[in-house]
């Protein structure tokens, strides 16, 4: 017996409260923009600038002990990560950590006094601890990273717009991109509201969310295209409802199984990846929602060209024969 989270055959009217759900999405996006403008994001070291210090110790790493030793120095945002370096083989076992501290005041790099105090604090844990490298990211570099991150997200969305336009009709691409913008804006909004650290890992999560949401939307739109060919006289609203119901079991199963893995990572993965995993959990939820209540609603309101004079092969899309 196959496991199903929803029945194989459903007839849910997803457009019964379309005005309410779409209005809620628009309102949520507006609030996200307001939160971003008024509160801003809690940028991590990647975007604010800071210093990365690499340590090598002969004793096992206890992140809590490292954090407690550095707490008295009042260094602000400190990220301590244990590093497993496959190149460190042979001889005594070396336990490596990467310590990242935020930019101190207006200094381009950490001062000698601060670095000396940090080394003394950590050597209280292990007198033999070594510090093979110290690297700093200044404000100029961090500013360039912000611009590059924005460019990456925008280019990803434009690529999606082009792909969906080739794969389907242009109305489909508008709906899909609107759903992606909805997911990205709401993700930025929740990070601004909760003031969760926003760094390059979160940019990676946003790009992953774009891919996940797109995949979910394409599955629905592909079924819509098939049903547009099959039911030539059926109103577009009914075709959309039928298509969403037919793919609902797959959508829910994919989302739930993905969430199970992400929740396990969120609870057991530690502080280092918690922000990334939170972004992914949020993205899966809003991505699933937007595929149905944003992309499909926009497609319904814009309509889609249904010129059947070309035969079934051209129905529902101008580029149906492209192998994408």
Backbone as numpy.savetxt, mean C-alpha at the origin, in Angstrom:
# Nx Ny Nz CAx CAy CAz Cx Cy Cz
-15.95 -31.50 -0.45 -16.80 -30.30 -0.45 -15.91 -29.05 -0.45
-16.16 -28.14 -1.37 -15.35 -26.93 -1.48 -15.78 -25.91 -0.43
-14.78 -25.26 0.13 -15.05 -24.21 1.12 -15.49 -22.94 0.41
-16.62 -22.40 0.82 -17.13 -21.16 0.26 -17.49 -20.21 1.39
-17.00 -19.00 1.31 -17.34 -17.99 2.29 -18.66 -17.31 1.97
-19.04 -17.34 0.69 -20.35 -16.85 0.26 -20.94 -17.89 -0.68
-22.25 -17.94 -0.82 -22.86 -18.93 -1.73 -22.37 -18.74 -3.16
-22.40 -19.85 -3.90 -21.95 -19.80 -5.29 -22.85 -18.90 -6.13
-24.14 -18.89 -5.82 -25.10 -18.08 -6.55 -25.68 -17.03 -5.61
-25.46 -15.78 -5.91 -26.02 -14.68 -5.12 -26.71 -13.70 -6.05
-27.60 -12.91 -5.49 -28.33 -11.90 -6.28 -28.44 -10.61 -5.47
-27.32 -10.16 -4.96 -27.29 -8.96 -4.13 -27.37 -7.72 -5.02
-28.22 -6.78 -4.62 -28.34 -5.53 -5.36 -27.31 -4.54 -4.81
-26.14 -4.51 -5.43 -25.06 -3.65 -4.95 -25.30 -2.18 -5.26
-26.29 -1.90 -6.11 -26.55 -0.52 -6.49 -27.78 0.05 -5.80
-28.31 -0.69 -4.84 -29.51 -0.22 -4.14 -29.22 1.08 -3.39
-28.04 1.14 -2.77 -27.64 2.35 -2.05 -26.41 2.98 -2.70
-26.41 2.97 -4.02 -25.24 3.46 -4.76 -24.93 4.92 -4.44
-25.97 5.73 -4.35 -25.75 7.15 -4.05 -25.12 7.33 -2.67
-25.57 6.52 -1.71 -25.05 6.62 -0.35 -23.60 6.15 -0.28
-23.30 4.99 -0.87 -21.93 4.46 -0.80 -20.95 5.32 -1.59
-21.38 5.79 -2.76 -20.50 6.63 -3.57 -20.28 7.98 -2.88
-21.34 8.51 -2.31 -21.20 9.77 -1.57 -20.28 9.62 -0.37
-20.37 8.47 0.32 -19.48 8.23 1.46 -18.03 8.15 1.02
-17.79 7.55 -0.16 -16.43 7.47 -0.68 -15.88 8.85 -1.01
-16.70 9.68 -1.65 -16.27 11.05 -1.98 -15.99 11.84 -0.71
-16.85 11.68 0.29 -16.66 12.38 1.56 -15.38 11.92 2.25
-15.15 10.60 2.24 -13.93 10.06 2.87 -12.68 10.59 2.17
-12.73 10.70 0.85 -11.58 11.24 0.12 -11.36 12.71 0.47
-12.45 13.47 0.57 -12.32 14.88 0.92 -11.74 15.04 2.33
-12.21 14.23 3.27 -11.68 14.28 4.62 -10.20 13.89 4.67
-9.83 12.93 3.83 -8.42 12.51 3.78 -7.53 13.66 3.31
-8.00 14.37 2.29 -7.24 15.52 1.79 -7.12 16.59 2.86
-8.22 16.86 3.58 -8.21 17.86 4.65 -7.24 17.45 5.76
-7.27 16.18 6.14 -6.35 15.69 7.18 -4.90 15.84 6.74
-4.65 15.54 5.47 -3.28 15.66 4.96 -2.81 17.11 4.98
-3.71 18.05 4.62 -3.33 19.46 4.59 -3.20 20.06 5.98
-4.05 19.63 6.91 -4.05 20.23 8.24 -3.06 19.55 9.19
-3.00 18.24 9.15 -2.15 17.48 10.08 -0.85 17.06 9.42
-0.95 16.63 8.17 0.24 16.14 7.47 0.55 14.70 7.85
1.64 14.19 7.31 2.06 12.83 7.56 3.22 12.80 8.56
3.30 11.72 9.28 4.41 11.52 10.21 5.55 10.86 9.45
6.33 11.68 8.74 7.37 11.15 7.87 8.46 10.45 8.67
8.93 9.34 8.14 10.04 8.62 8.74 11.37 9.22 8.34
12.43 8.56 8.73 13.77 9.06 8.46 14.04 9.19 6.97
13.45 8.28 6.17 13.65 8.32 4.73 13.30 9.68 4.14
12.25 10.31 4.68 11.75 11.56 4.13 12.14 12.79 4.96
12.51 12.59 6.20 12.89 13.73 7.05 14.40 13.91 7.13
15.14 12.90 6.73 16.58 12.93 6.91 16.96 12.32 8.25
18.15 11.82 8.35 18.61 11.19 9.59 19.90 10.44 9.36
20.24 9.62 10.34 21.53 8.91 10.31 21.30 7.42 10.54
22.01 6.62 9.77 21.98 5.17 9.93 23.33 4.69 10.45
23.29 3.94 11.54 24.51 3.44 12.17 24.46 1.92 12.20
25.49 1.28 11.73 25.57 -0.18 11.71 26.45 -0.64 12.85
25.99 -1.63 13.59 26.76 -2.16 14.72 27.04 -3.64 14.53
28.13 -4.10 15.11 28.48 -5.53 15.12 28.83 -5.91 16.55
28.20 -6.99 17.03 28.41 -7.42 18.40 28.62 -8.92 18.44
29.33 -9.37 19.45 29.52 -10.82 19.62 28.42 -11.42 20.48
27.56 -10.58 21.03 26.46 -11.05 21.87 25.16 -11.00 21.10
24.22 -11.89 21.42 22.91 -11.86 20.75 22.24 -10.50 20.91
21.55 -10.08 19.88 20.92 -8.77 19.88 19.60 -8.81 20.65
19.44 -7.87 21.58 18.17 -7.67 22.27 17.72 -6.24 21.96
16.79 -6.13 21.04 16.36 -4.82 20.58 15.85 -3.97 21.73
15.12 -4.58 22.65 14.59 -3.82 23.79 15.70 -3.23 24.64
16.81 -3.98 24.81 17.93 -3.47 25.59 18.61 -2.30 24.87
18.75 -2.42 23.55 19.33 -1.33 22.76 18.46 -0.08 22.88
17.15 -0.27 22.75 16.23 0.86 22.80 16.27 1.54 24.17
16.33 0.74 25.23 16.38 1.28 26.58 17.68 2.05 26.81
18.79 1.54 26.25 20.08 2.22 26.43 20.10 3.58 25.73
19.37 3.70 24.60 19.37 4.95 23.84 18.28 5.92 24.27
17.34 5.45 25.08 16.21 6.29 25.47 16.68 7.54 26.22
17.70 7.39 27.06 18.17 8.52 27.87 18.83 9.61 27.04
19.21 9.31 25.79 19.91 10.29 24.95 18.94 11.26 24.27
17.65 10.95 24.32 16.63 11.82 23.72 16.95 12.12 22.25
17.04 11.05 21.46 17.39 11.18 20.05 16.18 11.29 19.14
14.99 11.26 19.71 13.78 11.33 18.89 13.43 9.98 18.30
13.08 9.98 17.03 12.67 8.75 16.34 13.87 7.83 16.14
13.84 6.66 16.77 14.93 5.68 16.66 14.35 4.35 16.18
14.94 3.81 15.13 14.51 2.52 14.59 15.68 1.56 14.67
15.49 0.44 15.38 16.54 -0.54 15.58 16.12 -1.84 14.90
16.95 -2.32 13.97 16.63 -3.51 13.21 17.80 -4.49 13.26
17.50 -5.74 13.60 18.55 -6.76 13.54 18.75 -7.19 12.10
20.00 -7.27 11.68 20.33 -7.60 10.29 21.00 -8.96 10.24
20.52 -9.81 9.35 21.13 -11.12 9.15 21.93 -11.05 7.85
23.23 -10.94 8.00 24.12 -10.74 6.86 24.79 -12.05 6.48
24.45 -12.65 5.33 25.04 -13.93 4.92 26.54 -13.82 4.64
27.05 -12.60 4.46 28.48 -12.44 4.17 29.35 -12.58 5.41
28.72 -12.49 6.59 29.49 -12.60 7.83 29.59 -14.05 8.23
30.51 -14.77 7.62 30.69 -16.19 7.91 32.11 -16.44 8.37
32.26 -17.49 9.15 33.60 -17.85 9.62 34.00 -17.03 10.83
34.85 -17.62 11.70 35.32 -16.91 12.89 34.20 -16.74 13.89
34.32 -15.72 14.71 33.32 -15.48 15.74 32.00 -15.04 15.09
30.90 -15.46 15.69 29.59 -15.09 15.18 29.35 -13.61 15.46
28.91 -12.87 14.45 28.66 -11.45 14.61 27.16 -11.17 14.52
26.67 -10.46 15.49 25.27 -10.07 15.51 25.20 -8.60 15.09
24.52 -8.37 13.98 24.54 -7.06 13.34 23.19 -6.37 13.51
23.23 -5.06 13.79 22.01 -4.27 13.85 22.19 -3.01 13.00
21.07 -2.46 12.61 21.05 -1.18 11.91 20.21 -0.23 12.73
20.81 0.85 13.19 20.14 1.83 14.04 19.95 3.10 13.24
18.71 3.56 13.14 18.40 4.77 12.39 17.81 5.80 13.33
18.40 6.99 13.37 17.91 8.07 14.21 17.56 9.25 13.33
16.53 9.99 13.73 16.07 11.12 12.93 17.08 12.26 12.96
16.92 13.16 12.01 17.82 14.30 11.92 17.75 15.12 13.20
18.89 15.47 13.74 18.95 16.20 14.98 19.00 17.70 14.70
17.94 18.41 15.11 17.84 19.86 14.92 18.11 20.21 13.46
19.01 21.15 13.21 19.31 21.58 11.85 20.62 20.99 11.34
21.12 19.96 12.01 22.38 19.37 11.61 22.19 18.50 10.37
23.11 18.62 9.42 23.08 17.78 8.22 23.33 16.33 8.58
24.22 16.09 9.56 24.54 14.74 10.01 24.66 14.76 11.53
24.65 13.58 12.12 24.76 13.48 13.57 26.11 14.05 14.02
26.11 14.77 15.12 27.34 15.39 15.60 28.26 14.35 16.22
29.53 14.70 16.34 30.51 13.80 16.94 30.13 13.52 18.39
29.65 14.54 19.10 29.29 14.37 20.51 28.13 13.38 20.65
27.12 13.53 19.78 25.97 12.62 19.84 26.39 11.20 19.49
27.24 11.07 18.47 27.70 9.74 18.07 28.52 9.09 19.18
29.35 9.86 19.85 30.16 9.33 20.95 29.27 8.86 22.10
28.27 9.67 22.43 27.34 9.29 23.50 26.59 8.02 23.15
26.20 7.90 21.87 25.48 6.70 21.42 26.37 5.47 21.54
27.61 5.58 21.12 28.52 4.44 21.20 28.76 4.03 22.65
28.92 5.00 23.53 29.15 4.68 24.94 27.93 3.99 25.54
26.74 4.44 25.16 25.52 3.82 25.69 25.39 2.37 25.25
25.74 2.10 24.00 25.62 0.74 23.48 26.75 -0.16 23.98
27.92 0.41 24.19 29.03 -0.39 24.70 28.85 -0.75 26.16
27.90 -0.11 26.82 27.54 -0.54 28.17 26.87 -1.91 28.14
26.27 -2.23 26.98 25.65 -3.55 26.79 26.71 -4.56 26.38
27.56 -4.18 25.42 28.64 -5.04 24.94 29.89 -4.20 24.73
30.87 -4.31 25.62 32.10 -3.50 25.50 32.86 -3.74 24.20
32.63 -4.89 23.54 33.34 -5.21 22.31 32.59 -4.79 21.06
31.50 -4.07 21.22 30.68 -3.69 20.07 31.47 -2.78 19.13
31.31 -3.03 17.81 31.98 -2.22 16.80 30.94 -1.47 15.97
31.38 -0.37 15.36 30.51 0.48 14.55 31.16 0.68 13.18
30.95 -0.29 12.27 31.67 -0.27 10.99 31.24 0.84 10.03
30.03 1.36 10.18 29.61 2.40 9.23 28.61 3.35 9.86
28.69 4.61 9.46 27.75 5.65 9.86 27.40 6.44 8.60
26.12 6.46 8.23 25.68 7.15 7.02 24.54 8.10 7.36
24.55 9.26 6.71 23.53 10.27 6.98 22.77 10.61 5.70
21.46 10.87 5.87 20.60 11.32 4.78 20.19 12.74 5.11
20.63 13.70 4.30 20.33 15.10 4.55 18.96 15.50 4.04
18.52 16.71 4.35 17.20 17.19 3.92 17.03 17.21 2.41
18.10 17.52 1.66 17.99 17.58 0.21 17.69 16.21 -0.37
18.41 15.19 0.11 18.19 13.83 -0.38 16.79 13.35 -0.02
16.37 13.61 1.22 15.05 13.18 1.66 13.95 13.87 0.84
14.18 15.15 0.47 13.21 15.84 -0.38 13.12 15.21 -1.75
14.25 14.79 -2.29 14.25 14.11 -3.58 13.52 12.78 -3.50
13.64 12.10 -2.36 12.93 10.83 -2.19 11.42 11.04 -2.20
10.95 12.14 -1.60 9.52 12.43 -1.60 9.02 12.62 -3.03
9.76 13.41 -3.82 9.38 13.66 -5.21 9.37 12.36 -6.01
10.40 11.54 -5.81 10.50 10.26 -6.52 9.34 9.34 -6.14
8.97 9.33 -4.87 7.86 8.48 -4.41 6.55 8.91 -5.06
6.31 10.22 -5.12 5.09 10.73 -5.76 5.07 10.36 -7.23
6.21 10.51 -7.89 6.30 10.16 -9.31 6.00 8.69 -9.53
6.50 7.83 -8.64 6.27 6.39 -8.78 4.79 6.06 -8.72
4.08 6.66 -7.76 2.64 6.40 -7.62 1.87 6.93 -8.82
2.18 8.15 -9.26 1.48 8.74 -10.39 1.72 7.95 -11.67
2.96 7.55 -11.92 3.26 6.76 -13.11 2.55 5.41 -13.09
2.45 4.80 -11.91 1.74 3.53 -11.79 0.27 3.70 -12.16
-0.35 4.78 -11.69 -1.76 5.02 -11.99 -1.95 5.32 -13.48
-1.04 6.09 -14.07 -1.14 6.37 -15.51 -0.97 5.10 -16.35
-0.07 4.22 -15.91 0.12 2.95 -16.62 -1.15 2.11 -16.55
-1.82 2.15 -15.39 -3.08 1.42 -15.24 -4.13 2.00 -16.19
-4.19 3.34 -16.25 -5.15 4.00 -17.14 -4.95 3.54 -18.58
-3.72 3.48 -19.03 -3.41 3.07 -20.40 -3.76 1.60 -20.62
-3.42 0.75 -19.64 -3.68 -0.68 -19.79 -5.17 -0.97 -19.87
-5.95 -0.37 -18.97 -7.39 -0.64 -18.96 -8.04 -0.10 -20.22
-7.55 1.05 -20.71 -8.10 1.61 -21.94 -7.88 0.65 -23.11
-6.72 0.02 -23.18 -6.46 -0.95 -24.24 -7.27 -2.23 -24.03
-7.37 -2.65 -22.80 -8.02 -3.92 -22.49 -9.54 -3.83 -22.66
-10.11 -2.70 -22.28 -11.56 -2.52 -22.34 -11.87 -1.23 -23.10
-13.01 -0.61 -22.75 -13.35 0.72 -23.26 -12.77 1.78 -22.34
-12.72 3.02 -22.80 -12.14 4.08 -21.99 -12.96 4.34 -20.74
-14.29 4.05 -20.79 -15.11 4.23 -19.59 -14.65 3.30 -18.46
-14.21 2.10 -18.83 -13.70 1.17 -17.84 -12.43 1.73 -17.18
-11.57 2.34 -17.99 -10.32 2.86 -17.44 -10.57 4.00 -16.47
-11.56 4.83 -16.76 -11.90 5.92 -15.83 -12.36 5.35 -14.49
-13.22 4.33 -14.53 -13.69 3.71 -13.30 -12.57 3.06 -12.52
-11.67 2.36 -13.22 -10.57 1.68 -12.54 -9.61 2.66 -11.90
-9.26 3.73 -12.62 -8.33 4.72 -12.07 -8.97 5.48 -10.92
-10.27 5.77 -11.02 -10.96 6.43 -9.91 -10.89 5.56 -8.65
-11.03 4.24 -8.83 -10.93 3.34 -7.69 -9.52 3.35 -7.10
-8.50 3.38 -7.96 -7.12 3.42 -7.47 -6.82 4.71 -6.73
-7.27 5.84 -7.29 -7.07 7.13 -6.61 -7.79 7.11 -5.27
-8.98 6.55 -5.23 -9.74 6.41 -3.98 -8.93 5.64 -2.95
-8.33 4.52 -3.35 -7.57 3.69 -2.41 -6.33 4.43 -1.90
-5.61 5.09 -2.80 -4.38 5.79 -2.42 -4.69 6.96 -1.49
-5.71 7.75 -1.83 -6.06 8.92 -1.01 -6.52 8.49 0.38
-7.33 7.44 0.46 -7.80 6.97 1.77 -6.66 6.40 2.60
-5.69 5.78 1.94 -4.53 5.26 2.67 -3.72 6.41 3.26
-3.50 7.45 2.47 -2.79 8.62 2.99 -3.59 9.27 4.12
-4.91 9.30 3.97 -5.75 9.89 5.00 -5.67 9.16 6.32
-5.70 7.82 6.30 -5.65 7.06 7.55 -4.29 7.18 8.21
-3.23 7.28 7.40 -1.90 7.47 7.97 -1.76 8.86 8.57
-2.41 9.83 7.97 -2.39 11.18 8.53 -3.20 11.24 9.82
-4.33 10.57 9.84 -5.19 10.58 11.04 -4.52 9.89 12.21
-3.94 8.71 11.98 -3.35 7.93 13.05 -1.89 8.28 13.31
-1.31 9.11 12.44 0.08 9.54 12.57 1.04 8.35 12.65
0.75 7.34 11.84 1.66 6.21 11.71 2.84 6.63 10.84
4.00 6.15 11.17 5.21 6.55 10.46 5.08 6.24 8.97
5.40 7.25 8.15 5.27 7.14 6.71 6.66 7.19 6.10
7.11 6.06 5.53 8.44 6.00 4.96 8.39 5.27 3.62
9.56 4.90 3.09 9.59 4.26 1.77 8.88 2.92 1.76
8.86 2.23 2.89 8.14 0.96 2.96 6.65 1.16 2.71
6.11 2.29 3.16 4.69 2.57 2.93 4.44 2.89 1.46
5.40 3.54 0.80 5.27 3.76 -0.64 5.21 2.42 -1.36
6.05 1.48 -0.94 6.00 0.13 -1.53 4.64 -0.51 -1.29
4.09 -0.30 -0.10 2.76 -0.85 0.21 1.69 -0.22 -0.68
1.79 1.10 -0.90 0.79 1.77 -1.75 0.85 1.24 -3.18
2.05 1.03 -3.70 2.18 0.47 -5.04 1.63 -0.95 -5.11
1.81 -1.70 -4.02 1.23 -3.05 -3.96 -0.28 -2.98 -3.91
-0.81 -2.00 -3.17 -2.26 -1.81 -3.09 -2.82 -1.50 -4.47
-2.11 -0.65 -5.22 -2.54 -0.33 -6.59 -2.66 -1.60 -7.42
-1.67 -2.48 -7.32 -1.70 -3.74 -8.06 -2.84 -4.65 -7.62
-3.04 -4.74 -6.30 -4.10 -5.61 -5.78 -5.47 -5.09 -6.21
-5.70 -3.79 -6.03 -6.99 -3.21 -6.37 -7.26 -3.35 -7.86
-6.22 -3.13 -8.67 -6.38 -3.28 -10.11 -6.77 -4.70 -10.48
-6.12 -5.68 -9.88 -6.42 -7.08 -10.17 -7.88 -7.39 -9.86
-8.35 -6.91 -8.71 -9.73 -7.16 -8.31 -10.70 -6.48 -9.28
-10.38 -5.25 -9.68 -11.25 -4.52 -10.59 -11.29 -5.16 -11.97
-10.14 -5.62 -12.45 -10.07 -6.24 -13.77 -10.89 -7.53 -13.81
-10.87 -8.30 -12.72 -11.66 -9.54 -12.67 -13.14 -9.22 -12.85
-13.62 -8.18 -12.15 -15.02 -7.79 -12.28 -15.30 -7.27 -13.68
-14.44 -6.40 -14.18 -14.67 -5.81 -15.50 -14.60 -6.85 -16.61
-13.75 -7.85 -16.44 -13.66 -8.89 -17.45 -14.97 -9.67 -17.53
-15.56 -9.93 -16.35 -16.86 -10.61 -16.36 -17.94 -9.70 -16.93
-17.85 -8.41 -16.67 -18.81 -7.46 -17.25 -18.73 -7.51 -18.77
-17.51 -7.53 -19.30 -17.33 -7.57 -20.75 -17.94 -8.84 -21.34
-17.72 -9.97 -20.68 -18.30 -11.23 -21.16 -19.82 -11.16 -21.15
-20.38 -10.62 -20.08 -21.84 -10.57 -19.97 -22.45 -9.54 -20.91
-21.69 -8.49 -21.25 -22.19 -7.54 -22.24 -22.36 -8.22 -23.60
-21.49 -9.15 -23.92 -21.61 -9.91 -25.16 -22.77 -10.90 -25.08
-22.93 -11.49 -23.88 -23.91 -12.56 -23.74 -25.34 -12.01 -23.65
-25.51 -10.91 -22.93 -26.84 -10.34 -22.72 -26.90 -8.97 -23.40
-27.16 -8.98 -24.69 -27.07 -7.77 -25.49 -28.20 -6.79 -25.21
-29.33 -7.28 -24.75 -30.49 -6.42 -24.52 -30.67 -6.07 -23.05
-29.92 -6.71 -22.18 -30.10 -6.47 -20.74 -29.52 -5.11 -20.38
-30.20 -4.34 -19.53 -29.68 -3.03 -19.11 -28.32 -3.17 -18.44
-27.51 -2.11 -18.59 -26.15 -2.15 -18.05 -26.15 -2.38 -16.55
-27.10 -1.80 -15.83 -27.15 -1.98 -14.37 -27.30 -3.45 -14.01
-28.16 -4.15 -14.72 -28.37 -5.57 -14.43 -27.14 -6.39 -14.80
-26.48 -6.01 -15.89 -25.26 -6.71 -16.29 -24.18 -6.54 -15.22
-24.04 -5.33 -14.70 -23.05 -5.06 -13.65 -23.37 -5.85 -12.39
-24.63 -5.85 -11.98 -25.01 -6.59 -10.77 -24.75 -8.08 -10.94
-25.10 -8.61 -12.10 -24.87 -10.03 -12.38 -23.38 -10.34 -12.33
-22.56 -9.50 -12.94 -21.12 -9.73 -13.00 -20.49 -9.69 -11.61
-20.88 -8.72 -10.81 -20.33 -8.61 -9.46 -20.72 -9.82 -8.62
-21.96 -10.25 -8.74 -22.41 -11.43 -7.99 -21.68 -12.69 -8.43
-21.42 -12.80 -9.72 -20.74 -13.99 -10.23 -19.29 -14.05 -9.75
-18.67 -12.91 -9.53 -17.27 -12.88 -9.08 -17.15 -12.67 -7.58
-18.27 -12.55 -6.87 -18.24 -12.22 -5.44 -17.53 -13.29 -4.62
-17.81 -14.57 -4.91 -17.19 -15.65 -4.15 -15.67 -15.60 -4.27
-15.19 -15.39 -5.49 -13.74 -15.31 -5.72 -13.15 -14.09 -5.02
-13.85 -12.95 -5.10 -13.36 -11.72 -4.48 -13.23 -11.86 -2.98
-14.27 -12.40 -2.34 -14.26 -12.54 -0.88 -13.20 -13.55 -0.45
-13.10 -14.66 -1.15 -12.11 -15.68 -0.78 -10.69 -15.12 -0.89
-10.40 -14.40 -1.98 -9.07 -13.81 -2.15 -8.76 -12.81 -1.05
-9.72 -11.94 -0.77 -9.50 -10.90 0.25 -9.31 -11.50 1.64
-10.14 -12.46 1.99 -10.07 -13.04 3.34 -8.77 -13.81 3.54
-8.38 -14.61 2.57 -7.13 -15.38 2.73 -5.92 -14.45 2.78
-5.97 -13.37 2.00 -4.88 -12.40 2.06 -4.84 -11.72 3.43
-6.01 -11.38 3.95 -6.08 -10.71 5.25 -5.61 -11.62 6.38
-5.86 -12.91 6.27 -5.39 -13.83 7.32 -3.88 -13.78 7.43
-3.20 -13.83 6.29 -1.74 -13.76 6.30 -1.25 -12.41 6.80
-1.90 -11.33 6.38 -1.47 -9.99 6.79 -1.70 -9.75 8.28
-2.81 -10.22 8.80 -3.08 -10.04 10.23 -2.07 -10.81 11.07
-1.70 -12.01 10.60 -0.66 -12.77 11.31 0.66 -12.00 11.32
1.02 -11.41 10.19 2.24 -10.61 10.13 2.14 -9.38 11.03
0.97 -8.76 11.07 0.79 -7.56 11.89 0.95 -7.88 13.38
0.44 -9.03 13.80 0.49 -9.40 15.21 1.84 -9.98 15.62
2.49 -10.68 14.70 3.71 -11.42 15.06 4.97 -10.89 14.38
4.84 -9.99 13.42 5.99 -9.57 12.63 6.89 -8.55 13.28
6.47 -7.93 14.37 7.31 -6.95 15.04 7.09 -5.53 14.52
7.76 -4.59 15.17 7.56 -3.17 14.86 8.11 -2.77 13.50
9.12 -3.47 13.02 9.81 -3.05 11.79 8.86 -3.04 10.60
8.00 -4.04 10.46 7.13 -4.14 9.29 5.68 -3.82 9.62
5.40 -3.39 10.85 4.00 -3.19 11.25 3.32 -2.11 10.42
4.00 -1.01 10.14 3.40 0.04 9.32 3.10 -0.44 7.91
4.03 -1.17 7.32 3.83 -1.72 5.98 2.64 -2.67 5.96
2.56 -3.55 6.95 1.47 -4.53 6.98 0.13 -3.85 7.22
0.12 -2.83 8.09 -1.12 -2.08 8.32 -1.62 -1.46 7.02
-0.70 -0.87 6.25 -1.07 -0.27 4.97 -1.65 -1.33 4.03
-1.07 -2.52 4.05 -1.57 -3.59 3.19 -2.96 -4.05 3.62
-3.16 -4.20 4.93 -4.48 -4.60 5.43 -5.54 -3.57 5.02
-5.24 -2.31 5.26 -6.15 -1.24 4.88 -6.39 -1.25 3.37
-5.33 -1.45 2.60 -5.45 -1.44 1.15 -6.31 -2.58 0.61
-6.19 -3.76 1.20 -7.01 -4.89 0.77 -8.49 -4.60 1.01
-8.79 -4.01 2.18 -10.19 -3.72 2.52 -10.76 -2.66 1.58
-10.08 -1.52 1.46 -10.62 -0.44 0.62 -10.53 -0.80 -0.86
-9.54 -1.62 -1.25 -9.43 -2.05 -2.63 -10.58 -2.94 -3.04
-10.97 -3.85 -2.16 -12.13 -4.71 -2.43 -13.41 -3.87 -2.50
-13.52 -2.93 -1.58 -14.71 -2.05 -1.56 -14.79 -1.21 -2.83
-13.68 -0.60 -3.23 -13.71 0.33 -4.36 -13.99 -0.38 -5.68
-13.60 -1.63 -5.81 -13.86 -2.36 -7.04 -15.35 -2.47 -7.32
-16.13 -2.57 -6.24 -17.58 -2.73 -6.38 -18.30 -1.41 -6.30
-17.99 -0.60 -5.30 -18.78 0.58 -4.99 -18.23 1.88 -5.56
-17.07 1.82 -6.21 -16.54 3.03 -6.86 -16.40 2.79 -8.36
-15.59 1.81 -8.74 -15.33 1.57 -10.16 -16.61 1.20 -10.91
-17.40 0.30 -10.33 -18.61 -0.16 -11.02 -19.68 0.93 -11.06
-19.78 1.72 -10.00 -20.76 2.81 -9.98 -20.41 3.87 -11.02
-19.14 4.19 -11.15 -18.73 5.17 -12.17 -19.01 4.63 -13.57
-18.73 3.36 -13.79 -19.02 2.75 -15.09 -20.51 2.81 -15.39
-21.34 2.55 -14.38 -22.79 2.60 -14.57 -23.24 4.01 -14.95
-22.68 5.01 -14.29 -23.12 6.39 -14.54 -22.60 6.91 -15.88
-21.43 6.47 -16.29 -20.88 6.92 -17.57 -21.46 6.16 -18.74
-21.88 4.92 -18.47 -22.36 4.08 -19.55 -21.20 3.51 -20.34
-21.49 2.58 -21.23 -20.46 1.96 -22.04 -21.03 1.74 -23.44
-20.19 1.94 -24.41 -20.62 1.79 -25.79 -21.01 0.34 -26.07
-22.21 0.16 -26.62 -22.67 -1.19 -26.92 -23.12 -1.23 -28.38
-22.15 -1.15 -29.27 -22.40 -1.18 -30.71 -22.27 -2.62 -31.18
-23.42 -3.28 -31.37 -23.38 -4.71 -31.71 -23.32 -4.94 -33.21
-23.22 -3.88 -34.00 -23.18 -4.08 -35.45 -21.90 -4.74 -35.91
-20.85 -4.72 -35.04 -19.57 -5.32 -35.40 -19.51 -6.81 -35.07
-20.56 -7.33 -34.47 -20.54 -8.73 -34.08 -20.04 -8.88 -32.66
-20.08 -10.10 -32.16 -19.72 -10.37 -30.78 -18.26 -10.06 -30.49
-17.39 -10.23 -31.49 -15.97 -10.07 -31.24 -15.59 -8.67 -30.82
-16.40 -7.66 -31.21 -16.06 -6.29 -30.84 -16.94 -5.71 -29.78
-17.86 -6.52 -29.24 -18.80 -6.01 -28.26 -18.13 -5.79 -26.92
-18.43 -4.64 -26.34 -17.94 -4.35 -24.99 -16.54 -3.81 -24.96
-15.80 -3.88 -26.06 -14.42 -3.38 -26.06 -13.95 -3.14 -27.47
-13.13 -2.15 -27.65 -12.53 -1.90 -28.95 -11.27 -2.70 -29.18
-10.74 -3.31 -28.09 -9.46 -4.01 -28.18 -9.58 -5.40 -27.55
-10.67 -6.09 -27.84 -10.93 -7.37 -27.17 -9.94 -8.44 -27.53
-9.31 -8.32 -28.72 -8.41 -9.38 -29.17 -6.97 -9.17 -28.74
-6.70 -8.09 -28.02 -5.34 -7.87 -27.53 -5.07 -8.82 -26.38
-3.98 -9.54 -26.45 -3.61 -10.48 -25.39 -2.83 -9.73 -24.31
-3.59 -9.30 -23.28 -2.97 -8.53 -22.19 -2.93 -9.34 -20.95
